[in-house]
């Protein structure tokens, strides 16, 4: 179980870094540019790994679930990036708390069993993610203006939750090729979108955008490896990535960490301790 938690924590770190970079870039560039560039970068990284491994693909019908994950994942990420552009990490991060409920519920329905301590870890993790991303600031005039961002975050939550489940199920055939099938699907869709919109230029391969895609792809690889062993604990730990995003915003952008966010991070660390015992 310890290695599962460690790998899932790596996924959380990767997604946290990816979301932080995406949020910064989405405020400087059009959301579609960030989305297309990051997905193309992730696909190129996946294809590079395929070339280095030089192994024939596995032919299994379950890998079509990886294709379905890619088809669902790209619009979900688009909604996520738009939410980050229009809102803030405090708007985007709750996506993790809601999205995590989908694969956790799926795992419990399909035989996952949790003892008391692990169950406490799951509850603490979900509570921690929610607290770490709780919108603060009370009533303000811009609250109604942020409603579209909240709706985008909710749509992204449903899409990302489904993405995690599909990727996990495809990984039952082969973890590596499940991830490749998802990433290639997203990359091809991004390339088609770039051609249709006429956005094929150097901006798509700016270093920060490439880093968004690379971090996201590596986090996906870590998640699918951990989830293959234990879906529910892996999902809960990996879903702690909003804490990483918030800490990066605090340390690099000097955004103040509100008290509720601080206690959310503490609850998240307690969850990791419960699940990694």
C-alpha positions in Angstrom: 0.0 0.0 0.0 2.9 2.4 0.7 4.1 2.4 -2.9 0.6 2.9 -4.1 0.3 6.1 -1.9 3.7 7.3 -3.0 2.9 6.9 -6.7 -0.5 8.4 -6.3 1.1 11.4 -4.4 3.4 11.8 -7.5 0.3 12.0 -9.6 -1.1 14.7 -7.3 2.1 16.6 -7.6 2.1 16.4 -11.4 -1.5 17.5 -11.7 -1.0 20.3 -9.2 2.0 21.6 -11.2 0.1 21.2 -14.4 -2.9 23.1 -13.2 -0.8 25.9 -11.7 1.0 26.4 -15.0 -2.2 26.2 -17.0 -3.9 28.7 -14.8 -1.0 31.2 -15.3 -0.9 30.6 -19.0 -4.7 30.8 -19.4 -4.6 34.4 -18.1 -1.9 35.3 -20.7 -3.1 33.4 -23.7 -6.4 32.2 -25.2 -7.7 29.1 -23.3 -7.9 27.1 -26.6 -4.2 27.8 -27.2 -3.3 26.4 -23.8 -5.6 23.4 -24.3 -4.4 22.6 -27.8 -0.7 23.1 -27.0 -0.8 21.1 -23.8 -2.6 18.1 -25.4 -0.3 18.1 -28.4 2.7 18.1 -26.0 1.3 15.2 -24.0 0.7 13.2 -27.2 4.2 13.9 -28.4 5.6 12.7 -25.1 3.5 9.6 -25.2 4.7 8.8 -28.8 8.3 9.4 -27.8 8.0 6.9 -25.0 6.4 4.4 -27.4 9.4 4.9 -29.8 11.9 4.4 -27.0 10.2 1.2 -25.7 10.0 -0.2 -29.3 7.4 -2.8 -28.2 4.4 -3.8 -30.4 1.0 -2.6 -29.1 -1.4 -4.8 -27.2 -4.6 -5.6 -29.1 -7.4 -5.7 -26.6 -10.9 -4.4 -26.9 -10.7 -2.8 -23.5 -8.2 -0.3 -24.8 -11.1 1.4 -26.6 -12.0 2.6 -23.2 -8.8 4.5 -23.3 -9.9 6.1 -26.5 -13.2 7.0 -24.8 -11.2 8.5 -21.9 -9.3 10.7 -24.3 -12.5 11.8 -26.0 -13.9 12.7 -22.6 -10.8 14.2 -21.2 -10.1 16.9 -23.7 -13.4 18.8 -23.3 -13.1 18.3 -19.5 -9.7 19.9 -19.5 -11.0 22.8 -21.7 -13.7 23.5 -19.1 -11.1 23.3 -16.4 -8.8 25.8 -18.0 -11.7 28.2 -18.7 -12.7 28.0 -15.0 -9.1 28.9 -14.1 -9.1 31.8 -16.5 -12.4 33.2 -15.3 -12.0 32.4 -11.6 -9.0 31.4 -9.5 -7.5 28.3 -8.0 -10.2 28.6 -5.3 -12.8 28.1 -8.1 -10.9 25.4 -10.0 -9.7 23.2 -7.1 -13.1 22.1 -5.9 -13.2 20.1 -9.2 -10.9 17.6 -7.6 -13.2 17.0 -4.6 -16.2 16.4 -6.8 -14.3 14.4 -9.5 -12.8 12.1 -6.9 -16.2 10.9 -5.9 -16.8 9.2 -9.3 -13.9 6.7 -9.2 -14.2 6.2 -5.5 -17.8 5.3 -5.8 -17.0 3.1 -8.8 -14.3 1.3 -6.8 -16.7 0.7 -3.9 -19.4 -0.6 -6.2 -16.9 -3.1 -7.7 -15.5 -4.7 -4.6 -13.1 -2.2 -2.9 -13.3 -2.6 0.9 -12.0 -0.1 3.4 -11.3 -0.7 7.1 -12.1 2.0 9.7 -8.7 3.8 9.5 -8.7 3.8 5.7 -12.3 4.9 5.6 -11.4 7.8 7.9 -8.5 8.6 5.5 -11.0 8.7 2.5 -13.3 11.0 4.4 -10.5 13.2 5.6 -9.0 13.3 2.1 -12.2 14.4 0.5 -12.8 16.9 3.3 -9.3 18.2 2.9 -9.6 18.7 -0.8 -12.8 20.5 -0.3 -11.5 22.8 2.4 -8.2 23.4 0.6 -10.2 24.8 -2.3 -13.1 26.4 -0.6 -14.0 29.8 -2.1 -13.4 32.6 0.3 -14.0 36.3 0.4 -17.7 36.5 1.4 -20.1 38.5 -0.8 -18.7 40.5 -3.5 -20.1 42.2 -6.7 -18.2 39.8 -9.0 -19.9 36.7 -7.5 -22.5 36.5 -10.2 -19.9 37.0 -12.8 -18.0 34.0 -11.5 -21.1 31.7 -11.9 -20.0 30.6 -15.4 -16.7 29.6 -14.0 -18.4 27.5 -11.4 -20.5 25.8 -14.0 -17.4 25.0 -16.1 -15.8 23.6 -13.0 -18.8 21.3 -12.4 -18.8 20.1 -16.0 -15.1 19.5 -15.7 -15.6 17.5 -12.5 -18.0 15.1 -14.2 -15.7 14.7 -17.2 -12.6 14.2 -15.2 -14.3 11.7 -12.9 -15.4 9.7 -15.9 -11.9 10.0 -17.4 -10.4 8.5 -14.3 -12.8 5.5 -14.4 -12.3 4.8 -18.1 -8.6 5.1 -17.8 -8.5 2.7 -14.9 -10.7 0.1 -16.7 -8.6 0.4 -19.9 -5.5 -0.2 -17.8 -6.8 -3.7 -17.0 -5.8 -4.6 -20.5 -2.4 -2.8 -20.4 -1.6 0.3 -18.3 0.9 1.7 -20.8 -1.2 1.3 -23.9 -4.3 2.5 -22.1 -2.6 5.8 -21.4 -1.1 6.0 -24.9 -4.5 5.5 -26.5 -6.1 8.2 -24.3 -3.2 10.7 -25.0 -3.2 10.0 -28.7 -6.9 10.5 -28.9 -6.6 13.8 -27.1 -3.7 14.9 -29.2 -5.4 14.1 -32.5 -8.5 16.0 -31.4 -6.3 18.9 -30.4 -4.5 18.9 -33.8 -7.8 18.8 -35.7 -9.0 21.7 -33.6 -5.9 23.7 -34.3 -6.3 23.1 -38.0 -9.9 24.1 -38.0 -9.3 27.2 -36.0 -6.1 28.1 -37.8 -4.0 28.1 -34.6 -1.0 26.1 -35.9 1.8 28.4 -34.7 4.8 28.5 -32.4 2.7 29.7 -29.5 1.4 26.1 -29.1 4.9 24.9 -28.2 5.9 27.5 -25.7 7.9 26.0 -22.9 5.3 26.6 -20.2 2.5 25.1 -22.3 4.7 22.1 -23.1 5.3 21.8 -19.3 1.6 21.7 -18.7 1.1 18.8 -21.1 4.2 16.9 -19.9 3.3 17.2 -16.2 -0.3 16.2 -16.9 0.8 13.1 -18.9 3.3 12.0 -16.3 0.7 12.4 -13.6 -1.8 10.3 -15.6 0.9 7.6 -15.9 1.4 7.6 -12.1 -2.3 7.5 -11.4 -3.0 4.6 -13.7 -0.2 2.6 -12.1 -1.4 3.3 -8.6 -5.1 2.8 -9.4 -4.3 -0.6 -10.9 -3.4 -1.8 -7.4 -6.0 0.0 -5.4 -8.4 2.4 -7.1 -10.1 4.1 -4.1 -7.0 5.0 -2.1 -5.1 6.0 -5.2 -7.9 8.2 -6.3 -8.2 9.9 -2.9 -4.5 10.6 -2.7 -4.2 11.7 -6.3 -7.1 14.1 -5.9 -5.2 16.1 -3.3 -3.5 18.0 -6.2 -5.4 21.2 -5.4 -3.3 21.5 -2.3 -0.2 21.5 -4.5 -1.8 24.2 -6.7 -2.7 26.3 -3.8 0.8 26.0 -2.3 2.4 27.0 -5.6 0.1 30.0 -5.8 1.1 30.9 -2.3 4.9 30.5 -2.7 5.4 31.7 -6.3 2.5 34.2 -6.8 2.4 35.3 -3.1 -1.3 34.6 -2.9 -2.4 34.4 0.7 -3.3 31.0 2.1 -6.6 31.4 3.9 -7.1 29.7 7.2 -9.7 27.2 5.8 -7.2 26.3 3.0 -4.4 25.7 5.5 -6.6 23.3 7.6 -7.6 21.6 4.3 -4.0 20.9 3.5 -3.5 19.5 7.1 -6.6 17.2 6.6 -5.1 16.1 3.3 -1.8 15.1 4.9 -3.7 13.3 7.6 -5.5 11.3 4.9 -2.2 10.3 3.3 -1.0 9.1 6.7 -4.2 7.0 7.2 -4.0 5.4 3.8 -0.2 4.8 3.8 -0.1 3.0 7.1 
